[in-house]
């Protein structure tokens, strides 16, 4: 009789575990878009034009700031600086 009770308990626990495994987690919710297909395509084209779309594993996208100095200004500044003011490595 003891074996029958253990077997019944194992079967009940297995059935309860199987029933719980069928419920999706997190609960699935239906996606409802607020934009039209044309709006999404135009946003994609704008992002591509601005260079915000990454290829492969190039994340995060860092946009380089434009320099306000001309090449001649940078060259003259580096030539006029003394050896102590420019970092030359370790």
Biopython code that builds the backbone (N, CA, C, O; Angstrom):
import numpy as np
from Bio.PDB.StructureBuilder import StructureBuilder

atoms = [
    (1, "UNK", "N", (0.806, -1.183, 0.000)),
    (1, "UNK", "CA", (0.000, 0.000, 0.000)),
    (1, "UNK", "C", (0.860, 1.261, 0.000)),
    (1, "UNK", "O", (0.510, 2.262, -0.626)),
    (2, "UNK", "N", (1.944, 1.205, 0.681)),
    (2, "UNK", "CA", (2.853, 2.340, 0.736)),
    (2, "UNK", "C", (3.417, 2.639, -0.655)),
    (2, "UNK", "O", (3.585, 3.805, -1.015)),
    (3, "UNK", "N", (3.707, 1.610, -1.431)),
    (3, "UNK", "CA", (4.236, 1.776, -2.781)),
    (3, "UNK", "C", (3.200, 2.434, -3.681)),
    (3, "UNK", "O", (3.557, 3.246, -4.535)),
    (4, "UNK", "N", (1.932, 2.101, -3.507)),
    (4, "UNK", "CA", (0.873, 2.695, -4.309)),
    (4, "UNK", "C", (0.749, 4.191, -4.004)),
    (4, "UNK", "O", (0.531, 4.987, -4.917)),
    (5, "UNK", "N", (0.881, 4.568, -2.773)),
    (5, "UNK", "CA", (0.769, 5.976, -2.392)),
    (5, "UNK", "C", (1.941, 6.781, -2.956)),
    (5, "UNK", "O", (1.762, 7.905, -3.425)),
    (6, "UNK", "N", (3.122, 6.205, -2.906)),
    (6, "UNK", "CA", (4.312, 6.898, -3.442)),
    (6, "UNK", "C", (4.176, 7.051, -4.949)),
    (6, "UNK", "O", (4.474, 8.112, -5.496)),
    (7, "UNK", "N", (3.727, 5.997, -5.621)),
    (7, "UNK", "CA", (3.549, 6.051, -7.068)),
    (7, "UNK", "C", (2.501, 7.093, -7.442)),
    (7, "UNK", "O", (2.690, 7.853, -8.392)),
    (8, "UNK", "N", (1.402, 7.132, -6.702)),
    (8, "UNK", "CA", (0.360, 8.110, -6.971)),
    (8, "UNK", "C", (0.875, 9.531, -6.750)),
    (8, "UNK", "O", (0.547, 10.431, -7.523)),
    (9, "UNK", "N", (1.664, 9.740, -5.724)),
    (9, "UNK", "CA", (2.223, 11.065, -5.450)),
    (9, "UNK", "C", (3.175, 11.500, -6.558)),
    (9, "UNK", "O", (3.146, 12.656, -6.978)),
    (10, "UNK", "N", (4.011, 10.596, -7.031)),
    (10, "UNK", "CA", (4.955, 10.915, -8.108)),
    (10, "UNK", "C", (4.197, 11.286, -9.377)),
    (10, "UNK", "O", (4.570, 12.234, -10.067)),
    (11, "UNK", "N", (3.125, 10.538, -9.691)),
    (11, "UNK", "CA", (2.341, 10.819, -10.889)),
    (11, "UNK", "C", (1.654, 12.180, -10.770)),
    (11, "UNK", "O", (1.615, 12.930, -11.746)),
    (12, "UNK", "N", (1.117, 12.512, -9.608)),
    (12, "UNK", "CA", (0.466, 13.809, -9.409)),
    (12, "UNK", "C", (1.458, 14.965, -9.529)),
    (12, "UNK", "O", (1.145, 15.990, -10.134)),
    (13, "UNK", "N", (2.649, 14.806, -8.959)),
    (13, "UNK", "CA", (3.669, 15.854, -9.067)),
    (13, "UNK", "C", (4.123, 16.032, -10.511)),
    (13, "UNK", "O", (4.350, 17.158, -10.951)),
    (14, "UNK", "N", (4.258, 14.933, -11.255)),
    (14, "UNK", "CA", (4.660, 15.011, -12.665)),
    (14, "UNK", "C", (3.574, 15.709, -13.481)),
    (14, "UNK", "O", (3.881, 16.521, -14.354)),
    (15, "UNK", "N", (2.327, 15.402, -13.207)),
    (15, "UNK", "CA", (1.226, 16.029, -13.940)),
    (15, "UNK", "C", (1.147, 17.522, -13.624)),
    (15, "UNK", "O", (0.897, 18.331, -14.518)),
    (16, "UNK", "N", (1.356, 17.888, -12.379)),
    (16, "UNK", "CA", (1.317, 19.303, -12.000)),
    (16, "UNK", "C", (2.470, 20.061, -12.647)),
    (16, "UNK", "O", (2.283, 21.185, -13.114)),
    (17, "UNK", "N", (3.644, 19.468, -12.681)),
    (17, "UNK", "CA", (4.798, 20.106, -13.319)),
    (17, "UNK", "C", (4.591, 20.284, -14.810)),
    (17, "UNK", "O", (4.966, 21.312, -15.373)),
    (18, "UNK", "N", (3.986, 19.274, -15.461)),
    (18, "UNK", "CA", (3.728, 19.370, -16.893)),
    (18, "UNK", "C", (2.694, 20.456, -17.189)),
    (18, "UNK", "O", (2.806, 21.165, -18.189)),
    (19, "UNK", "N", (1.694, 20.587, -16.327)),
    (19, "UNK", "CA", (0.670, 21.614, -16.539)),
    (19, "UNK", "C", (1.261, 23.013, -16.389)),
    (19, "UNK", "O", (0.884, 23.922, -17.128)),
    (20, "UNK", "N", (2.167, 23.196, -15.459)),
    (20, "UNK", "CA", (2.785, 24.508, -15.253)),
    (20, "UNK", "C", (3.760, 24.851, -16.376)),
    (20, "UNK", "O", (3.960, 26.022, -16.696)),
    (21, "UNK", "N", (4.364, 23.827, -16.971)),
    (21, "UNK", "CA", (5.349, 24.078, -18.017)),
    (21, "UNK", "C", (4.703, 24.576, -19.299)),
    (21, "UNK", "O", (5.394, 25.154, -20.138)),
    (22, "UNK", "N", (3.426, 24.377, -19.479)),
    (22, "UNK", "CA", (2.770, 24.787, -20.701)),
    (22, "UNK", "C", (2.437, 26.281, -20.727)),
    (22, "UNK", "O", (2.254, 26.842, -21.807)),
    (23, "UNK", "N", (2.357, 26.917, -19.602)),
    (23, "UNK", "CA", (2.026, 28.338, -19.553)),
    (23, "UNK", "C", (3.253, 29.151, -19.973)),
    (23, "UNK", "O", (4.332, 28.970, -19.408)),
    (24, "UNK", "N", (3.102, 30.050, -20.965)),
    (24, "UNK", "CA", (4.255, 30.853, -21.395)),
    (24, "UNK", "C", (4.635, 31.882, -20.338)),
    (24, "UNK", "O", (3.772, 32.461, -19.678)),
    (25, "UNK", "N", (5.933, 32.099, -20.187)),
    (25, "UNK", "CA", (6.404, 33.124, -19.270)),
    (25, "UNK", "C", (7.413, 33.972, -19.992)),
    (25, "UNK", "O", (8.341, 33.396, -20.561)),
    (26, "UNK", "N", (7.330, 35.230, -20.026)),
    (26, "UNK", "CA", (6.233, 36.060, -19.551)),
    (26, "UNK", "C", (5.004, 35.854, -20.423)),
    (26, "UNK", "O", (5.120, 35.377, -21.552)),
    (27, "UNK", "N", (3.857, 36.197, -19.926)),
    (27, "UNK", "CA", (2.635, 35.983, -20.709)),
    (27, "UNK", "C", (2.707, 36.716, -22.041)),
    (27, "UNK", "O", (3.120, 37.873, -22.112)),
    (28, "UNK", "N", (2.301, 36.026, -23.081)),
    (28, "UNK", "CA", (2.372, 36.615, -24.417)),
    (28, "UNK", "C", (1.286, 37.669, -24.590)),
    (28, "UNK", "O", (0.120, 37.434, -24.271)),
    (29, "UNK", "N", (1.679, 38.824, -25.095)),
    (29, "UNK", "CA", (0.711, 39.880, -25.391)),
    (29, "UNK", "C", (0.786, 40.180, -26.880)),
    (29, "UNK", "O", (1.860, 40.119, -27.478)),
    (30, "UNK", "N", (-0.337, 40.497, -27.468)),
    (30, "UNK", "CA", (-0.382, 40.791, -28.890)),
    (30, "UNK", "C", (0.221, 42.166, -29.145)),
    (30, "UNK", "O", (-0.108, 43.136, -28.461)),
    (31, "UNK", "N", (1.115, 42.243, -30.142)),
    (31, "UNK", "CA", (1.770, 43.498, -30.501)),
    (31, "UNK", "C", (0.858, 44.302, -31.421)),
    (31, "UNK", "O", (0.346, 43.784, -32.414)),
    (32, "UNK", "N", (0.664, 45.553, -31.086)),
    (32, "UNK", "CA", (-0.134, 46.443, -31.918)),
    (32, "UNK", "C", (0.735, 47.647, -32.270)),
    (32, "UNK", "O", (1.146, 48.403, -31.390)),
    (33, "UNK", "N", (1.005, 47.817, -33.533)),
    (33, "UNK", "CA", (1.853, 48.910, -33.985)),
    (33, "UNK", "C", (1.066, 50.207, -34.063)),
    (33, "UNK", "O", (-0.119, 50.214, -34.396)),
    (34, "UNK", "N", (1.747, 51.309, -33.749)),
    (34, "UNK", "CA", (1.109, 52.617, -33.837)),
    (34, "UNK", "C", (1.579, 53.388, -35.073)),
    (34, "UNK", "O", (1.114, 54.498, -35.332)),
    (35, "UNK", "N", (2.512, 52.790, -35.840)),
    (35, "UNK", "CA", (3.052, 53.453, -37.026)),
    (35, "UNK", "C", (2.687, 52.660, -38.271)),
    (35, "UNK", "O", (2.482, 51.447, -38.228)),
    (36, "UNK", "N", (2.614, 53.379, -39.373)),
    (36, "UNK", "CA", (2.359, 52.710, -40.640)),
    (36, "UNK", "C", (3.669, 52.189, -41.213)),
    (36, "UNK", "O", (4.751, 52.560, -40.758)),
    (37, "UNK", "N", (3.560, 51.337, -42.204)),
    (37, "UNK", "CA", (4.748, 50.781, -42.849)),
    (37, "UNK", "C", (5.577, 51.893, -43.489)),
    (37, "UNK", "O", (6.806, 51.860, -43.434)),
    (38, "UNK", "N", (4.911, 52.875, -44.095)),
    (38, "UNK", "CA", (5.616, 53.989, -44.739)),
    (38, "UNK", "C", (6.398, 54.811, -43.719)),
    (38, "UNK", "O", (7.505, 55.262, -44.015)),
    (39, "UNK", "N", (5.844, 55.015, -42.524)),
    (39, "UNK", "CA", (6.551, 55.764, -41.478)),
    (39, "UNK", "C", (7.804, 55.015, -41.022)),
    (39, "UNK", "O", (8.852, 55.624, -40.809)),
    (40, "UNK", "N", (7.694, 53.715, -40.877)),
    (40, "UNK", "CA", (8.846, 52.921, -40.446)),
    (40, "UNK", "C", (9.941, 52.947, -41.509)),
    (40, "UNK", "O", (11.122, 53.077, -41.187)),
    (41, "UNK", "N", (9.547, 52.825, -42.768)),
    (41, "UNK", "CA", (10.540, 52.852, -43.845)),
    (41, "UNK", "C", (11.221, 54.213, -43.927)),
    (41, "UNK", "O", (12.429, 54.281, -44.155)),
    (42, "UNK", "N", (10.463, 55.307, -43.744)),
    (42, "UNK", "CA", (11.088, 56.638, -43.788)),
    (42, "UNK", "C", (12.046, 56.837, -42.619)),
    (42, "UNK", "O", (13.104, 57.445, -42.785)),
    (43, "UNK", "N", (11.689, 56.331, -41.435)),
    (43, "UNK", "CA", (12.615, 56.422, -40.290)),
    (43, "UNK", "C", (13.880, 55.621, -40.540)),
    (43, "UNK", "O", (14.972, 56.054, -40.173)),
    (44, "UNK", "N", (13.743, 54.460, -41.158)),
    (44, "UNK", "CA", (14.917, 53.647, -41.486)),
    (44, "UNK", "C", (15.822, 54.372, -42.462)),
    (44, "UNK", "O", (17.041, 54.375, -42.292)),
    (45, "UNK", "N", (15.243, 54.986, -43.483)),
    (45, "UNK", "CA", (16.052, 55.712, -44.460)),
    (45, "UNK", "C", (16.760, 56.906, -43.835)),
    (45, "UNK", "O", (17.904, 57.194, -44.187)),
    (46, "UNK", "N", (16.102, 57.608, -42.912)),
    (46, "UNK", "CA", (16.742, 58.725, -42.214)),
    (46, "UNK", "C", (17.909, 58.233, -41.359)),
    (46, "UNK", "O", (18.970, 58.857, -41.336)),
    (47, "UNK", "N", (17.715, 57.116, -40.658)),
    (47, "UNK", "CA", (18.786, 56.579, -39.818)),
    (47, "UNK", "C", (19.962, 56.117, -40.664)),
    (47, "UNK", "O", (21.114, 56.301, -40.272)),
    (48, "UNK", "N", (19.690, 55.522, -41.816)),
    (48, "UNK", "CA", (20.776, 55.108, -42.701)),
    (48, "UNK", "C", (21.536, 56.318, -43.231)),
    (48, "UNK", "O", (22.762, 56.281, -43.340)),
    (49, "UNK", "N", (20.819, 57.389, -43.560)),
    (49, "UNK", "CA", (21.469, 58.602, -44.066)),
    (49, "UNK", "C", (22.344, 59.256, -43.001)),
    (49, "UNK", "O", (23.371, 59.850, -43.328)),
    (50, "UNK", "N", (21.951, 59.154, -41.737)),
    (50, "UNK", "CA", (22.720, 59.742, -40.639)),
    (50, "UNK", "C", (23.821, 58.818, -40.140)),
    (50, "UNK", "O", (24.609, 59.219, -39.284)),
    (51, "UNK", "N", (23.899, 57.588, -40.652)),
    (51, "UNK", "CA", (24.931, 56.650, -40.241)),
    (51, "UNK", "C", (24.661, 56.001, -38.898)),
    (51, "UNK", "O", (25.598, 55.628, -38.193)),
    (52, "UNK", "N", (23.401, 55.861, -38.535)),
    (52, "UNK", "CA", (23.052, 55.286, -37.235)),
    (52, "UNK", "C", (22.739, 53.794, -37.293)),
    (52, "UNK", "O", (22.431, 53.192, -36.264)),
    (53, "UNK", "N", (22.811, 53.196, -38.462)),
    (53, "UNK", "CA", (22.528, 51.773, -38.598)),
    (53, "UNK", "C", (23.859, 51.024, -38.528)),
    (53, "UNK", "O", (24.787, 51.318, -39.281)),
    (54, "UNK", "N", (23.941, 50.060, -37.620)),
    (54, "UNK", "CA", (25.184, 49.311, -37.426)),
    (54, "UNK", "C", (25.201, 48.083, -38.312)),
    (54, "UNK", "O", (24.156, 47.509, -38.618)),
    (55, "UNK", "N", (26.410, 47.677, -38.726)),
    (55, "UNK", "CA", (26.567, 46.432, -39.468)),
    (55, "UNK", "C", (27.320, 45.464, -38.574)),
    (55, "UNK", "O", (28.359, 45.811, -38.011)),
    (56, "UNK", "N", (26.808, 44.267, -38.445)),
    (56, "UNK", "CA", (27.502, 43.246, -37.665)),
    (56, "UNK", "C", (27.519, 43.576, -36.191)),
    (56, "UNK", "O", (26.478, 43.843, -35.590)),
    (57, "UNK", "N", (28.731, 43.554, -35.598)),
    (57, "UNK", "CA", (28.886, 43.749, -34.156)),
    (57, "UNK", "C", (29.436, 45.128, -33.811)),
    (57, "UNK", "O", (30.126, 45.269, -32.802)),
    (58, "UNK", "N", (29.156, 46.131, -34.603)),
    (58, "UNK", "CA", (29.697, 47.475, -34.392)),
    (58, "UNK", "C", (28.813, 48.290, -33.464)),
    (58, "UNK", "O", (28.289, 49.325, -33.876)),
    (59, "UNK", "N", (28.634, 47.855, -32.231)),
    (59, "UNK", "CA", (27.810, 48.570, -31.263)),
    (59, "UNK", "C", (28.693, 49.096, -30.155)),
    (59, "UNK", "O", (29.714, 48.452, -29.914)),
    (60, "UNK", "N", (28.444, 50.138, -29.479)),
    (60, "UNK", "CA", (27.461, 51.157, -29.837)),
    (60, "UNK", "C", (27.994, 52.044, -30.947)),
    (60, "UNK", "O", (29.199, 52.096, -31.189)),
    (61, "UNK", "N", (27.099, 52.732, -31.611)),
    (61, "UNK", "CA", (27.498, 53.620, -32.701)),
    (61, "UNK", "C", (27.922, 54.947, -32.090)),
    (61, "UNK", "O", (27.148, 55.596, -31.386)),
    (62, "UNK", "N", (29.158, 55.343, -32.365)),
    (62, "UNK", "CA", (29.690, 56.597, -31.825)),
    (62, "UNK", "C", (29.922, 57.543, -32.992)),
    (62, "UNK", "O", (30.693, 57.240, -33.902)),
    (63, "UNK", "N", (29.261, 58.674, -32.965)),
    (63, "UNK", "CA", (29.412, 59.668, -34.025)),
    (63, "UNK", "C", (30.528, 60.621, -33.624)),
    (63, "UNK", "O", (30.481, 61.232, -32.556)),
    (64, "UNK", "N", (31.531, 60.744, -34.487)),
    (64, "UNK", "CA", (32.672, 61.604, -34.208)),
    (64, "UNK", "C", (32.283, 63.077, -34.390)),
    (64, "UNK", "O", (31.617, 63.444, -35.358)),
    (65, "UNK", "N", (32.705, 63.887, -33.459)),
    (65, "UNK", "CA", (32.431, 65.324, -33.540)),
    (65, "UNK", "C", (33.343, 65.961, -34.579)),
    (65, "UNK", "O", (34.508, 65.584, -34.706)),
    (66, "UNK", "N", (32.824, 66.904, -35.303)),
    (66, "UNK", "CA", (33.607, 67.617, -36.311)),
    (66, "UNK", "C", (34.526, 68.630, -35.633)),
    (66, "UNK", "O", (34.127, 69.297, -34.678)),
    (67, "UNK", "N", (35.744, 68.739, -36.123)),
    (67, "UNK", "CA", (36.704, 69.689, -35.588)),
    (67, "UNK", "C", (36.420, 71.073, -36.150)),
    (67, "UNK", "O", (36.024, 71.223, -37.306)),
    (68, "UNK", "N", (36.628, 72.075, -35.318)),
    (68, "UNK", "CA", (36.431, 73.455, -35.775)),
    (68, "UNK", "C", (37.730, 74.058, -36.304)),
    (68, "UNK", "O", (37.723, 75.159, -36.856)),
    (69, "UNK", "N", (38.824, 73.357, -36.141)),
    (69, "UNK", "CA", (40.117, 73.858, -36.595)),
    (69, "UNK", "C", (40.453, 73.319, -37.973)),
    (69, "UNK", "O", (40.030, 72.227, -38.353)),
    (70, "UNK", "N", (41.224, 74.107, -38.717)),
    (70, "UNK", "CA", (41.680, 73.655, -40.034)),
    (70, "UNK", "C", (42.957, 72.831, -39.857)),
    (70, "UNK", "O", (43.558, 72.816, -38.783)),
    (71, "UNK", "N", (43.351, 72.158, -40.916)),
    (71, "UNK", "CA", (44.561, 71.346, -40.855)),
    (71, "UNK", "C", (45.783, 72.221, -40.584)),
    (71, "UNK", "O", (46.683, 71.827, -39.842)),
    (72, "UNK", "N", (45.810, 73.389, -41.176)),
    (72, "UNK", "CA", (46.955, 74.289, -40.978)),
    (72, "UNK", "C", (47.064, 74.747, -39.522)),
    (72, "UNK", "O", (48.165, 74.880, -38.990)),
    (73, "UNK", "N", (45.913, 74.987, -38.881)),
    (73, "UNK", "CA", (45.935, 75.395, -37.476)),
    (73, "UNK", "C", (46.473, 74.279, -36.585)),
    (73, "UNK", "O", (47.227, 74.541, -35.648)),
    (74, "UNK", "N", (46.095, 73.060, -36.866)),
    (74, "UNK", "CA", (46.560, 71.929, -36.056)),
    (74, "UNK", "C", (48.054, 71.719, -36.254)),
    (74, "UNK", "O", (48.775, 71.473, -35.287)),
    (75, "UNK", "N", (48.529, 71.812, -37.493)),
    (75, "UNK", "CA", (49.953, 71.629, -37.773)),
    (75, "UNK", "C", (50.769, 72.727, -37.111)),
    (75, "UNK", "O", (51.808, 72.441, -36.515)),
    (76, "UNK", "N", (50.327, 73.974, -37.199)),
    (76, "UNK", "CA", (51.094, 75.069, -36.591)),
    (76, "UNK", "C", (51.097, 74.958, -35.071)),
    (76, "UNK", "O", (52.095, 75.285, -34.430)),
    (77, "UNK", "N", (49.996, 74.502, -34.492)),
    (77, "UNK", "CA", (49.951, 74.338, -33.034)),
    (77, "UNK", "C", (50.907, 73.232, -32.581)),
    (77, "UNK", "O", (51.581, 73.377, -31.562)),
    (78, "UNK", "N", (50.968, 72.145, -33.319)),
    (78, "UNK", "CA", (51.858, 71.047, -32.910)),
    (78, "UNK", "C", (53.324, 71.417, -33.115)),
    (78, "UNK", "O", (54.182, 70.961, -32.360)),
    (79, "UNK", "N", (53.626, 72.238, -34.126)),
    (79, "UNK", "CA", (55.008, 72.656, -34.350)),
    (79, "UNK", "C", (55.460, 73.692, -33.334)),
    (79, "UNK", "O", (56.634, 73.722, -32.965)),
    (80, "UNK", "N", (54.550, 74.536, -32.876)),
    (80, "UNK", "CA", (54.940, 75.595, -31.948)),
    (80, "UNK", "C", (54.988, 75.107, -30.492)),
    (80, "UNK", "O", (55.551, 75.791, -29.637)),
    (81, "UNK", "N", (54.416, 73.954, -30.204)),
    (81, "UNK", "CA", (54.411, 73.453, -28.822)),
    (81, "UNK", "C", (55.802, 72.957, -28.449)),
    (81, "UNK", "O", (56.523, 72.410, -29.284)),
    (82, "UNK", "N", (56.168, 73.153, -27.191)),
    (82, "UNK", "CA", (57.470, 72.657, -26.733)),
    (82, "UNK", "C", (57.375, 71.159, -26.471)),
    (82, "UNK", "O", (56.272, 70.611, -26.449)),
    (83, "UNK", "N", (58.489, 70.495, -26.276)),
    (83, "UNK", "CA", (58.523, 69.037, -26.072)),
    (83, "UNK", "C", (57.820, 68.616, -24.792)),
    (83, "UNK", "O", (57.346, 67.483, -24.713)),
    (84, "UNK", "N", (57.734, 69.480, -23.785)),
    (84, "UNK", "CA", (57.100, 69.110, -22.513)),
    (84, "UNK", "C", (55.572, 69.159, -22.569)),
    (84, "UNK", "O", (54.902, 68.566, -21.724)),
    (85, "UNK", "N", (55.019, 69.860, -23.556)),
    (85, "UNK", "CA", (53.571, 70.033, -23.572)),
    (85, "UNK", "C", (52.852, 68.961, -24.392)),
    (85, "UNK", "O", (51.631, 68.832, -24.303)),
    (86, "UNK", "N", (53.593, 68.199, -25.182)),
    (86, "UNK", "CA", (52.957, 67.167, -26.016)),
    (86, "UNK", "C", (53.260, 65.809, -25.417)),
    (86, "UNK", "O", (54.417, 65.482, -25.151)),
    (87, "UNK", "N", (52.237, 65.033, -25.210)),
    (87, "UNK", "CA", (52.421, 63.684, -24.668)),
    (87, "UNK", "C", (52.995, 62.819, -25.768)),
    (87, "UNK", "O", (52.447, 62.751, -26.868)),
    (88, "UNK", "N", (54.115, 62.149, -25.463)),
    (88, "UNK", "CA", (54.823, 61.359, -26.458)),
    (88, "UNK", "C", (54.830, 59.877, -26.109)),
    (88, "UNK", "O", (55.633, 59.130, -26.668)),
    (89, "UNK", "N", (53.976, 59.432, -25.219)),
    (89, "UNK", "CA", (53.934, 58.005, -24.870)),
    (89, "UNK", "C", (54.497, 57.757, -23.495)),
    (89, "UNK", "O", (54.864, 58.682, -22.771)),
    (90, "UNK", "N", (54.558, 56.496, -23.152)),
    (90, "UNK", "CA", (54.974, 56.106, -21.804)),
    (90, "UNK", "C", (56.430, 56.238, -21.568)),
    (90, "UNK", "O", (56.908, 55.941, -20.473)),
]
sb = StructureBuilder()
sb.init_structure("model")
sb.init_model(0)
sb.init_chain("A")
sb.init_seg("    ")
for serial, (resi, resn, name, xyz) in enumerate(atoms, 1):
    if name == "N":
        sb.init_residue(resn, " ", resi, " ")
    sb.init_atom(name, np.array(xyz, "f"), 0.0, 1.0, " ", f" {name:<3s}", serial, name[0])
structure = sb.get_structure()
